[in-house]
């Protein structure tokens, strides 16, 4: 089953241009392990919420706004798409990711079909 891991961290962490060396090494090790286990399908870091553009359709028109839709203390910093046998394995995979100690990871299954 495919799951998306949505990585959320505090704004000050998301705004850092680079991760510290220990976290970068931990992330690289996670990528190597999950790739070798054929679990990691795709993933990437995202630029900060201040670089976001929000698009909405209302009353027949398109509304475009700079920045995130909502002000929050945490920002979505990245994502991974994984393929696991079940939710238990997806949780194990998420728990090994550095974001699980820096912030939170939402584990969300894809709609089948």
Protein Blocks (a to p, Z undefined) as FASTA:
>chain_A
ZZdddddddfklmmpmbdcfklmmmmmmmmmmmmmnomanbdcddddfklpccdddeehi
acddedjfbdcfbdcfbdcddddfblmlmmmmmmmpmklmmmccddddddeZZ
